[in-house]
């Protein structure tokens, strides 16, 4: 009943099946976010430490 996948997972799986592996080198949403944040000189851990991301 509650066996659903998040949108990021569906997009990644579709990309992998279409042969676009080089664009989907991450395995978790946290890894993807961290890579994006590194491009602007930050990180997921830094955002969490500074209160920029609510941790559940």
PDBQT receptor file of N, H, CA, C and O in Angstrom, charges set to zero:
ATOM      1  N   UNK A   1       0.810  -1.194   0.000  1.00  0.00    +0.000 N 
ATOM      2  CA  UNK A   1       0.000   0.000   0.000  1.00  0.00    +0.000 C 
ATOM      3  C   UNK A   1       0.861   1.269   0.000  1.00  0.00    +0.000 C 
ATOM      4  O   UNK A   1       0.547   2.237  -0.692  1.00  0.00    +0.000 OA
ATOM      5  N   UNK A   2       1.945   1.257   0.778  1.00  0.00    +0.000 N 
ATOM      6  H   UNK A   2       2.201   0.470   1.340  1.00  0.00    +0.000 HD
ATOM      7  CA  UNK A   2       2.801   2.443   0.860  1.00  0.00    +0.000 C 
ATOM      8  C   UNK A   2       4.138   2.205   0.169  1.00  0.00    +0.000 C 
ATOM      9  O   UNK A   2       5.166   2.715   0.613  1.00  0.00    +0.000 OA
ATOM     10  N   UNK A   3       4.131   1.451  -0.892  1.00  0.00    +0.000 N 
ATOM     11  H   UNK A   3       3.295   1.036  -1.254  1.00  0.00    +0.000 HD
ATOM     12  CA  UNK A   3       5.349   1.112  -1.613  1.00  0.00    +0.000 C 
ATOM     13  C   UNK A   3       5.515   2.022  -2.821  1.00  0.00    +0.000 C 
ATOM     14  O   UNK A   3       5.371   1.585  -3.963  1.00  0.00    +0.000 OA
ATOM     15  N   UNK A   4       5.819   3.288  -2.561  1.00  0.00    +0.000 N 
ATOM     16  H   UNK A   4       5.936   3.643  -1.633  1.00  0.00    +0.000 HD
ATOM     17  CA  UNK A   4       6.011   4.245  -3.651  1.00  0.00    +0.000 C 
ATOM     18  C   UNK A   4       7.456   4.730  -3.662  1.00  0.00    +0.000 C 
ATOM     19  O   UNK A   4       8.148   4.673  -2.645  1.00  0.00    +0.000 OA
ATOM     20  N   UNK A   5       7.889   5.193  -4.789  1.00  0.00    +0.000 N 
ATOM     21  H   UNK A   5       7.327   5.239  -5.614  1.00  0.00    +0.000 HD
ATOM     22  CA  UNK A   5       9.249   5.717  -4.938  1.00  0.00    +0.000 C 
ATOM     23  C   UNK A   5       9.176   7.226  -5.140  1.00  0.00    +0.000 C 
ATOM     24  O   UNK A   5       8.243   7.726  -5.768  1.00  0.00    +0.000 OA
ATOM     25  N   UNK A   6      10.170   7.962  -4.603  1.00  0.00    +0.000 N 
ATOM     26  H   UNK A   6      10.928   7.556  -4.093  1.00  0.00    +0.000 HD
ATOM     27  CA  UNK A   6      10.184   9.418  -4.791  1.00  0.00    +0.000 C 
ATOM     28  C   UNK A   6      10.529   9.794  -6.231  1.00  0.00    +0.000 C 
ATOM     29  O   UNK A   6      11.110   9.000  -6.971  1.00  0.00    +0.000 OA
ATOM     30  N   UNK A   7      10.166  10.998  -6.608  1.00  0.00    +0.000 N 
ATOM     31  H   UNK A   7       9.694  11.642  -6.006  1.00  0.00    +0.000 HD
ATOM     32  CA  UNK A   7      10.396  11.480  -7.964  1.00  0.00    +0.000 C 
ATOM     33  C   UNK A   7      11.843  11.430  -8.396  1.00  0.00    +0.000 C 
ATOM     34  O   UNK A   7      12.126  11.073  -9.540  1.00  0.00    +0.000 OA
ATOM     35  N   UNK A   8      12.787  11.783  -7.499  1.00  0.00    +0.000 N 
ATOM     36  H   UNK A   8      12.557  12.072  -6.570  1.00  0.00    +0.000 HD
ATOM     37  CA  UNK A   8      14.204  11.768  -7.856  1.00  0.00    +0.000 C 
ATOM     38  C   UNK A   8      14.653  10.360  -8.208  1.00  0.00    +0.000 C 
ATOM     39  O   UNK A   8      15.469  10.179  -9.112  1.00  0.00    +0.000 OA
ATOM     40  N   UNK A   9      14.128   9.354  -7.502  1.00  0.00    +0.000 N 
ATOM     41  H   UNK A   9      13.465   9.501  -6.767  1.00  0.00    +0.000 HD
ATOM     42  CA  UNK A   9      14.493   7.961  -7.756  1.00  0.00    +0.000 C 
ATOM     43  C   UNK A   9      13.981   7.524  -9.127  1.00  0.00    +0.000 C 
ATOM     44  O   UNK A   9      14.691   6.856  -9.879  1.00  0.00    +0.000 OA
ATOM     45  N   UNK A  10      12.751   7.904  -9.445  1.00  0.00    +0.000 N 
ATOM     46  H   UNK A  10      12.174   8.446  -8.835  1.00  0.00    +0.000 HD
ATOM     47  CA  UNK A  10      12.161   7.557 -10.738  1.00  0.00    +0.000 C 
ATOM     48  C   UNK A  10      12.960   8.201 -11.870  1.00  0.00    +0.000 C 
ATOM     49  O   UNK A  10      13.247   7.548 -12.873  1.00  0.00    +0.000 OA
ATOM     50  N   UNK A  11      13.323   9.479 -11.717  1.00  0.00    +0.000 N 
ATOM     51  H   UNK A  11      13.091  10.009 -10.901  1.00  0.00    +0.000 HD
ATOM     52  CA  UNK A  11      14.104  10.176 -12.745  1.00  0.00    +0.000 C 
ATOM     53  C   UNK A  11      15.465   9.519 -12.934  1.00  0.00    +0.000 C 
ATOM     54  O   UNK A  11      15.923   9.347 -14.064  1.00  0.00    +0.000 OA
ATOM     55  N   UNK A  12      16.115   9.149 -11.828  1.00  0.00    +0.000 N 
ATOM     56  H   UNK A  12      15.744   9.288 -10.910  1.00  0.00    +0.000 HD
ATOM     57  CA  UNK A  12      17.431   8.507 -11.912  1.00  0.00    +0.000 C 
ATOM     58  C   UNK A  12      17.331   7.157 -12.606  1.00  0.00    +0.000 C 
ATOM     59  O   UNK A  12      18.123   6.863 -13.501  1.00  0.00    +0.000 OA
ATOM     60  N   UNK A  13      16.384   6.344 -12.212  1.00  0.00    +0.000 N 
ATOM     61  H   UNK A  13      15.740   6.583 -11.485  1.00  0.00    +0.000 HD
ATOM     62  CA  UNK A  13      16.218   5.025 -12.828  1.00  0.00    +0.000 C 
ATOM     63  C   UNK A  13      15.918   5.138 -14.320  1.00  0.00    +0.000 C 
ATOM     64  O   UNK A  13      16.451   4.369 -15.120  1.00  0.00    +0.000 OA
ATOM     65  N   UNK A  14      15.088   6.070 -14.689  1.00  0.00    +0.000 N 
ATOM     66  H   UNK A  14      14.655   6.695 -14.039  1.00  0.00    +0.000 HD
ATOM     67  CA  UNK A  14      14.777   6.286 -16.101  1.00  0.00    +0.000 C 
ATOM     68  C   UNK A  14      16.035   6.702 -16.870  1.00  0.00    +0.000 C 
ATOM     69  O   UNK A  14      16.306   6.191 -17.956  1.00  0.00    +0.000 OA
ATOM     70  N   UNK A  15      16.794   7.628 -16.298  1.00  0.00    +0.000 N 
ATOM     71  H   UNK A  15      16.574   8.044 -15.415  1.00  0.00    +0.000 HD
ATOM     72  CA  UNK A  15      18.035   8.061 -16.927  1.00  0.00    +0.000 C 
ATOM     73  C   UNK A  15      19.027   6.921 -17.101  1.00  0.00    +0.000 C 
ATOM     74  O   UNK A  15      19.663   6.803 -18.148  1.00  0.00    +0.000 OA
ATOM     75  N   UNK A  16      19.161   6.080 -16.078  1.00  0.00    +0.000 N 
ATOM     76  H   UNK A  16      18.644   6.176 -15.227  1.00  0.00    +0.000 HD
ATOM     77  CA  UNK A  16      20.069   4.943 -16.169  1.00  0.00    +0.000 C 
ATOM     78  C   UNK A  16      19.628   3.982 -17.261  1.00  0.00    +0.000 C 
ATOM     79  O   UNK A  16      20.456   3.482 -18.023  1.00  0.00    +0.000 OA
ATOM     80  N   UNK A  17      18.352   3.727 -17.339  1.00  0.00    +0.000 N 
ATOM     81  H   UNK A  17      17.680   4.133 -16.720  1.00  0.00    +0.000 HD
ATOM     82  CA  UNK A  17      17.832   2.795 -18.349  1.00  0.00    +0.000 C 
ATOM     83  C   UNK A  17      17.923   3.357 -19.764  1.00  0.00    +0.000 C 
ATOM     84  O   UNK A  17      17.901   2.603 -20.738  1.00  0.00    +0.000 OA
ATOM     85  N   UNK A  18      18.023   4.665 -19.877  1.00  0.00    +0.000 N 
ATOM     86  H   UNK A  18      18.041   5.277 -19.086  1.00  0.00    +0.000 HD
ATOM     87  CA  UNK A  18      18.180   5.304 -21.184  1.00  0.00    +0.000 C 
ATOM     88  C   UNK A  18      19.650   5.469 -21.574  1.00  0.00    +0.000 C 
ATOM     89  O   UNK A  18      19.967   6.050 -22.612  1.00  0.00    +0.000 OA
ATOM     90  N   UNK A  19      20.540   4.949 -20.727  1.00  0.00    +0.000 N 
ATOM     91  H   UNK A  19      20.283   4.477 -19.884  1.00  0.00    +0.000 HD
ATOM     92  CA  UNK A  19      21.965   5.021 -21.035  1.00  0.00    +0.000 C 
ATOM     93  C   UNK A  19      22.619   6.340 -20.676  1.00  0.00    +0.000 C 
ATOM     94  O   UNK A  19      23.651   6.690 -21.250  1.00  0.00    +0.000 OA
ATOM     95  N   UNK A  20      22.048   7.073 -19.748  1.00  0.00    +0.000 N 
ATOM     96  H   UNK A  20      21.210   6.789 -19.283  1.00  0.00    +0.000 HD
ATOM     97  CA  UNK A  20      22.571   8.385 -19.359  1.00  0.00    +0.000 C 
ATOM     98  C   UNK A  20      23.296   8.331 -18.013  1.00  0.00    +0.000 C 
ATOM     99  O   UNK A  20      23.173   9.245 -17.198  1.00  0.00    +0.000 OA
ATOM    100  N   UNK A  21      24.051   7.253 -17.788  1.00  0.00    +0.000 N 
ATOM    101  H   UNK A  21      24.150   6.510 -18.450  1.00  0.00    +0.000 HD
ATOM    102  CA  UNK A  21      24.709   7.035 -16.499  1.00  0.00    +0.000 C 
ATOM    103  C   UNK A  21      25.589   8.196 -16.060  1.00  0.00    +0.000 C 
ATOM    104  O   UNK A  21      25.663   8.502 -14.870  1.00  0.00    +0.000 OA
ATOM    105  N   UNK A  22      26.258   8.845 -17.011  1.00  0.00    +0.000 N 
ATOM    106  H   UNK A  22      26.198   8.596 -17.978  1.00  0.00    +0.000 HD
ATOM    107  CA  UNK A  22      27.186   9.916 -16.625  1.00  0.00    +0.000 C 
ATOM    108  C   UNK A  22      26.477  11.100 -15.987  1.00  0.00    +0.000 C 
ATOM    109  O   UNK A  22      27.119  11.895 -15.301  1.00  0.00    +0.000 OA
ATOM    110  N   UNK A  23      25.188  11.239 -16.190  1.00  0.00    +0.000 N 
ATOM    111  H   UNK A  23      24.666  10.593 -16.747  1.00  0.00    +0.000 HD
ATOM    112  CA  UNK A  23      24.416  12.328 -15.599  1.00  0.00    +0.000 C 
ATOM    113  C   UNK A  23      23.778  11.932 -14.274  1.00  0.00    +0.000 C 
ATOM    114  O   UNK A  23      23.222  12.779 -13.575  1.00  0.00    +0.000 OA
ATOM    115  N   UNK A  24      23.855  10.653 -13.925  1.00  0.00    +0.000 N 
ATOM    116  H   UNK A  24      24.307   9.965 -14.492  1.00  0.00    +0.000 HD
ATOM    117  CA  UNK A  24      23.217  10.156 -12.705  1.00  0.00    +0.000 C 
ATOM    118  C   UNK A  24      24.219   9.355 -11.881  1.00  0.00    +0.000 C 
ATOM    119  O   UNK A  24      23.993   8.181 -11.588  1.00  0.00    +0.000 OA
ATOM    120  N   UNK A  25      25.317   9.988 -11.511  1.00  0.00    +0.000 N 
ATOM    121  H   UNK A  25      25.501  10.942 -11.749  1.00  0.00    +0.000 HD
ATOM    122  CA  UNK A  25      26.381   9.305 -10.769  1.00  0.00    +0.000 C 
ATOM    123  C   UNK A  25      26.100   9.220  -9.270  1.00  0.00    +0.000 C 
ATOM    124  O   UNK A  25      26.896   8.644  -8.529  1.00  0.00    +0.000 OA
ATOM    125  N   UNK A  26      25.019   9.764  -8.828  1.00  0.00    +0.000 N 
ATOM    126  H   UNK A  26      24.372  10.231  -9.430  1.00  0.00    +0.000 HD
ATOM    127  CA  UNK A  26      24.654   9.754  -7.414  1.00  0.00    +0.000 C 
ATOM    128  C   UNK A  26      23.647   8.627  -7.170  1.00  0.00    +0.000 C 
ATOM    129  O   UNK A  26      22.931   8.212  -8.081  1.00  0.00    +0.000 OA
ATOM    130  N   UNK A  27      23.605   8.139  -5.922  1.00  0.00    +0.000 N 
ATOM    131  H   UNK A  27      24.187   8.476  -5.182  1.00  0.00    +0.000 HD
ATOM    132  CA  UNK A  27      22.687   7.054  -5.580  1.00  0.00    +0.000 C 
ATOM    133  C   UNK A  27      21.609   7.475  -4.591  1.00  0.00    +0.000 C 
ATOM    134  O   UNK A  27      20.580   6.810  -4.473  1.00  0.00    +0.000 OA
ATOM    135  N   UNK A  28      21.838   8.564  -3.888  1.00  0.00    +0.000 N 
ATOM    136  H   UNK A  28      22.675   9.104  -3.984  1.00  0.00    +0.000 HD
ATOM    137  CA  UNK A  28      20.843   9.041  -2.921  1.00  0.00    +0.000 C 
ATOM    138  C   UNK A  28      20.583  10.522  -3.168  1.00  0.00    +0.000 C 
ATOM    139  O   UNK A  28      21.393  11.208  -3.793  1.00  0.00    +0.000 OA
ATOM    140  N   UNK A  29      19.464  11.001  -2.680  1.00  0.00    +0.000 N 
ATOM    141  H   UNK A  29      18.807  10.443  -2.172  1.00  0.00    +0.000 HD
ATOM    142  CA  UNK A  29      19.145  12.423  -2.837  1.00  0.00    +0.000 C 
ATOM    143  C   UNK A  29      20.150  13.278  -2.063  1.00  0.00    +0.000 C 
ATOM    144  O   UNK A  29      20.462  14.394  -2.477  1.00  0.00    +0.000 OA
ATOM    145  N   UNK A  30      20.656  12.757  -0.938  1.00  0.00    +0.000 N 
ATOM    146  H   UNK A  30      20.402  11.850  -0.602  1.00  0.00    +0.000 HD
ATOM    147  CA  UNK A  30      21.650  13.495  -0.162  1.00  0.00    +0.000 C 
ATOM    148  C   UNK A  30      22.945  13.667  -0.950  1.00  0.00    +0.000 C 
ATOM    149  O   UNK A  30      23.563  14.731  -0.915  1.00  0.00    +0.000 OA
ATOM    150  N   UNK A  31      23.349  12.621  -1.658  1.00  0.00    +0.000 N 
ATOM    151  H   UNK A  31      22.847  11.756  -1.687  1.00  0.00    +0.000 HD
ATOM    152  CA  UNK A  31      24.562  12.699  -2.473  1.00  0.00    +0.000 C 
ATOM    153  C   UNK A  31      24.385  13.717  -3.603  1.00  0.00    +0.000 C 
ATOM    154  O   UNK A  31      25.305  14.482  -3.893  1.00  0.00    +0.000 OA
ATOM    155  N   UNK A  32      23.229  13.732  -4.234  1.00  0.00    +0.000 N 
ATOM    156  H   UNK A  32      22.481  13.111  -3.999  1.00  0.00    +0.000 HD
ATOM    157  CA  UNK A  32      22.952  14.696  -5.302  1.00  0.00    +0.000 C 
ATOM    158  C   UNK A  32      22.973  16.122  -4.750  1.00  0.00    +0.000 C 
ATOM    159  O   UNK A  32      23.582  17.012  -5.344  1.00  0.00    +0.000 OA
ATOM    160  N   UNK A  33      22.306  16.336  -3.613  1.00  0.00    +0.000 N 
ATOM    161  H   UNK A  33      21.811  15.613  -3.131  1.00  0.00    +0.000 HD
ATOM    162  CA  UNK A  33      22.287  17.665  -3.005  1.00  0.00    +0.000 C 
ATOM    163  C   UNK A  33      23.698  18.122  -2.643  1.00  0.00    +0.000 C 
ATOM    164  O   UNK A  33      24.060  19.276  -2.872  1.00  0.00    +0.000 OA
ATOM    165  N   UNK A  34      24.489  17.217  -2.079  1.00  0.00    +0.000 N 
ATOM    166  H   UNK A  34      24.195  16.279  -1.893  1.00  0.00    +0.000 HD
ATOM    167  CA  UNK A  34      25.849  17.574  -1.690  1.00  0.00    +0.000 C 
ATOM    168  C   UNK A  34      26.675  17.981  -2.907  1.00  0.00    +0.000 C 
ATOM    169  O   UNK A  34      27.424  18.956  -2.842  1.00  0.00    +0.000 OA
ATOM    170  N   UNK A  35      26.553  17.259  -4.002  1.00  0.00    +0.000 N 
ATOM    171  H   UNK A  35      25.945  16.467  -4.055  1.00  0.00    +0.000 HD
ATOM    172  CA  UNK A  35      27.276  17.625  -5.232  1.00  0.00    +0.000 C 
ATOM    173  C   UNK A  35      26.849  18.998  -5.740  1.00  0.00    +0.000 C 
ATOM    174  O   UNK A  35      27.692  19.791  -6.160  1.00  0.00    +0.000 OA
ATOM    175  N   UNK A  36      25.570  19.282  -5.708  1.00  0.00    +0.000 N 
ATOM    176  H   UNK A  36      24.885  18.638  -5.367  1.00  0.00    +0.000 HD
ATOM    177  CA  UNK A  36      25.065  20.584  -6.159  1.00  0.00    +0.000 C 
ATOM    178  C   UNK A  36      25.585  21.696  -5.248  1.00  0.00    +0.000 C 
ATOM    179  O   UNK A  36      25.995  22.752  -5.730  1.00  0.00    +0.000 OA
ATOM    180  N   UNK A  37      25.571  21.464  -3.943  1.00  0.00    +0.000 N 
ATOM    181  H   UNK A  37      25.238  20.606  -3.551  1.00  0.00    +0.000 HD
ATOM    182  CA  UNK A  37      26.042  22.477  -2.998  1.00  0.00    +0.000 C 
ATOM    183  C   UNK A  37      27.550  22.702  -3.111  1.00  0.00    +0.000 C 
ATOM    184  O   UNK A  37      28.024  23.826  -2.942  1.00  0.00    +0.000 OA
ATOM    185  N   UNK A  38      28.304  21.639  -3.396  1.00  0.00    +0.000 N 
ATOM    186  H   UNK A  38      27.919  20.726  -3.533  1.00  0.00    +0.000 HD
ATOM    187  CA  UNK A  38      29.752  21.792  -3.566  1.00  0.00    +0.000 C 
ATOM    188  C   UNK A  38      30.075  22.727  -4.725  1.00  0.00    +0.000 C 
ATOM    189  O   UNK A  38      31.097  23.413  -4.700  1.00  0.00    +0.000 OA
ATOM    190  N   UNK A  39      29.220  22.761  -5.730  1.00  0.00    +0.000 N 
ATOM    191  H   UNK A  39      28.390  22.204  -5.749  1.00  0.00    +0.000 HD
ATOM    192  CA  UNK A  39      29.469  23.634  -6.881  1.00  0.00    +0.000 C 
ATOM    193  C   UNK A  39      29.371  25.117  -6.521  1.00  0.00    +0.000 C 
ATOM    194  O   UNK A  39      29.842  25.970  -7.274  1.00  0.00    +0.000 OA
ATOM    195  N   UNK A  40      28.765  25.428  -5.377  1.00  0.00    +0.000 N 
ATOM    196  H   UNK A  40      28.383  24.736  -4.765  1.00  0.00    +0.000 HD
ATOM    197  CA  UNK A  40      28.689  26.821  -4.923  1.00  0.00    +0.000 C 
ATOM    198  C   UNK A  40      29.484  27.042  -3.636  1.00  0.00    +0.000 C 
ATOM    199  O   UNK A  40      29.313  28.049  -2.948  1.00  0.00    +0.000 OA
ATOM    200  N   UNK A  41      30.363  26.074  -3.323  1.00  0.00    +0.000 N 
ATOM    201  H   UNK A  41      30.502  25.257  -3.882  1.00  0.00    +0.000 HD
ATOM    202  CA  UNK A  41      31.244  26.230  -2.176  1.00  0.00    +0.000 C 
ATOM    203  C   UNK A  41      30.627  25.886  -0.837  1.00  0.00    +0.000 C 
ATOM    204  O   UNK A  41      31.097  26.366   0.194  1.00  0.00    +0.000 OA
ATOM    205  N   UNK A  42      29.606  25.083  -0.826  1.00  0.00    +0.000 N 
ATOM    206  H   UNK A  42      29.224  24.693  -1.664  1.00  0.00    +0.000 HD
ATOM    207  CA  UNK A  42      28.969  24.681   0.425  1.00  0.00    +0.000 C 
ATOM    208  C   UNK A  42      28.889  23.158   0.462  1.00  0.00    +0.000 C 
ATOM    209  O   UNK A  42      29.466  22.484  -0.390  1.00  0.00    +0.000 OA
ATOM    210  N   UNK A  43      28.181  22.621   1.441  1.00  0.00    +0.000 N 
ATOM    211  H   UNK A  43      27.712  23.170   2.133  1.00  0.00    +0.000 HD
ATOM    212  CA  UNK A  43      27.974  21.178   1.530  1.00  0.00    +0.000 C 
ATOM    213  C   UNK A  43      26.691  20.915   2.308  1.00  0.00    +0.000 C 
ATOM    214  O   UNK A  43      26.170  21.797   2.992  1.00  0.00    +0.000 OA
ATOM    215  N   UNK A  44      26.207  19.725   2.197  1.00  0.00    +0.000 N 
ATOM    216  H   UNK A  44      26.631  19.008   1.642  1.00  0.00    +0.000 HD
ATOM    217  CA  UNK A  44      24.994  19.351   2.905  1.00  0.00    +0.000 C 
ATOM    218  C   UNK A  44      25.217  19.393   4.418  1.00  0.00    +0.000 C 
ATOM    219  O   UNK A  44      24.352  19.848   5.166  1.00  0.00    +0.000 OA
ATOM    220  N   UNK A  45      26.375  18.919   4.861  1.00  0.00    +0.000 N 
ATOM    221  H   UNK A  45      27.078  18.549   4.254  1.00  0.00    +0.000 HD
ATOM    222  CA  UNK A  45      26.682  18.968   6.296  1.00  0.00    +0.000 C 
ATOM    223  C   UNK A  45      26.728  20.406   6.803  1.00  0.00    +0.000 C 
ATOM    224  O   UNK A  45      26.214  20.707   7.880  1.00  0.00    +0.000 OA
ATOM    225  N   UNK A  46      27.338  21.280   6.033  1.00  0.00    +0.000 N 
ATOM    226  H   UNK A  46      27.756  21.035   5.158  1.00  0.00    +0.000 HD
ATOM    227  CA  UNK A  46      27.407  22.691   6.435  1.00  0.00    +0.000 C 
ATOM    228  C   UNK A  46      26.008  23.300   6.532  1.00  0.00    +0.000 C 
ATOM    229  O   UNK A  46      25.703  24.020   7.483  1.00  0.00    +0.000 OA
ATOM    230  N   UNK A  47      25.166  23.008   5.551  1.00  0.00    +0.000 N 
ATOM    231  H   UNK A  47      25.414  22.423   4.779  1.00  0.00    +0.000 HD
ATOM    232  CA  UNK A  47      23.796  23.524   5.573  1.00  0.00    +0.000 C 
ATOM    233  C   UNK A  47      23.044  23.020   6.807  1.00  0.00    +0.000 C 
ATOM    234  O   UNK A  47      22.313  23.775   7.447  1.00  0.00    +0.000 OA
ATOM    235  N   UNK A  48      23.228  21.745   7.132  1.00  0.00    +0.000 N 
ATOM    236  H   UNK A  48      23.822  21.131   6.612  1.00  0.00    +0.000 HD
ATOM    237  CA  UNK A  48      22.580  21.186   8.325  1.00  0.00    +0.000 C 
ATOM    238  C   UNK A  48      23.102  21.855   9.590  1.00  0.00    +0.000 C 
ATOM    239  O   UNK A  48      22.327  22.233  10.468  1.00  0.00    +0.000 OA
ATOM    240  N   UNK A  49      24.438  21.999   9.676  1.00  0.00    +0.000 N 
ATOM    241  H   UNK A  49      25.067  21.692   8.962  1.00  0.00    +0.000 HD
ATOM    242  CA  UNK A  49      25.053  22.603  10.861  1.00  0.00    +0.000 C 
ATOM    243  C   UNK A  49      24.602  24.041  11.082  1.00  0.00    +0.000 C 
ATOM    244  O   UNK A  49      24.457  24.482  12.222  1.00  0.00    +0.000 OA
ATOM    245  N   UNK A  50      24.380  24.768   9.994  1.00  0.00    +0.000 N 
ATOM    246  H   UNK A  50      24.498  24.409   9.068  1.00  0.00    +0.000 HD
ATOM    247  CA  UNK A  50      24.000  26.175  10.098  1.00  0.00    +0.000 C 
ATOM    248  C   UNK A  50      22.491  26.380  10.114  1.00  0.00    +0.000 C 
ATOM    249  O   UNK A  50      22.018  27.516  10.067  1.00  0.00    +0.000 OA
ATOM    250  N   UNK A  51      21.738  25.296  10.180  1.00  0.00    +0.000 N 
ATOM    251  H   UNK A  51      22.122  24.374  10.218  1.00  0.00    +0.000 HD
ATOM    252  CA  UNK A  51      20.283  25.410  10.267  1.00  0.00    +0.000 C 
ATOM    253  C   UNK A  51      19.588  25.686   8.951  1.00  0.00    +0.000 C 
ATOM    254  O   UNK A  51      18.418  26.068   8.937  1.00  0.00    +0.000 OA
ATOM    255  N   UNK A  52      20.295  25.496   7.836  1.00  0.00    +0.000 N 
ATOM    256  H   UNK A  52      21.246  25.185   7.848  1.00  0.00    +0.000 HD
ATOM    257  CA  UNK A  52      19.695  25.751   6.528  1.00  0.00    +0.000 C 
ATOM    258  C   UNK A  52      18.815  24.630   6.030  1.00  0.00    +0.000 C 
ATOM    259  O   UNK A  52      18.039  24.810   5.091  1.00  0.00    +0.000 OA
ATOM    260  N   UNK A  53      18.931  23.463   6.661  1.00  0.00    +0.000 N 
ATOM    261  H   UNK A  53      19.560  23.316   7.423  1.00  0.00    +0.000 HD
ATOM    262  CA  UNK A  53      18.126  22.302   6.283  1.00  0.00    +0.000 C 
ATOM    263  C   UNK A  53      17.570  21.685   7.551  1.00  0.00    +0.000 C 
ATOM    264  O   UNK A  53      18.310  21.412   8.496  1.00  0.00    +0.000 OA
ATOM    265  N   UNK A  54      16.279  21.468   7.566  1.00  0.00    +0.000 N 
ATOM    266  H   UNK A  54      15.679  21.690   6.798  1.00  0.00    +0.000 HD
ATOM    267  CA  UNK A  54      15.647  20.811   8.709  1.00  0.00    +0.000 C 
ATOM    268  C   UNK A  54      15.898  19.313   8.612  1.00  0.00    +0.000 C 
ATOM    269  O   UNK A  54      15.603  18.695   7.589  1.00  0.00    +0.000 OA
ATOM    270  N   UNK A  55      16.440  18.733   9.668  1.00  0.00    +0.000 N 
ATOM    271  H   UNK A  55      16.680  19.235  10.499  1.00  0.00    +0.000 HD
ATOM    272  CA  UNK A  55      16.732  17.300   9.695  1.00  0.00    +0.000 C 
ATOM    273  C   UNK A  55      15.578  16.580  10.364  1.00  0.00    +0.000 C 
ATOM    274  O   UNK A  55      15.162  16.920  11.471  1.00  0.00    +0.000 OA
ATOM    275  N   UNK A  56      15.075  15.580   9.666  1.00  0.00    +0.000 N 
ATOM    276  H   UNK A  56      15.413  15.304   8.767  1.00  0.00    +0.000 HD
ATOM    277  CA  UNK A  56      13.948  14.813  10.226  1.00  0.00    +0.000 C 
ATOM    278  C   UNK A  56      14.433  13.576  10.908  1.00  0.00    +0.000 C 
ATOM    279  O   UNK A  56      13.630  12.808  11.438  1.00  0.00    +0.000 OA
TER     280      UNK A  56
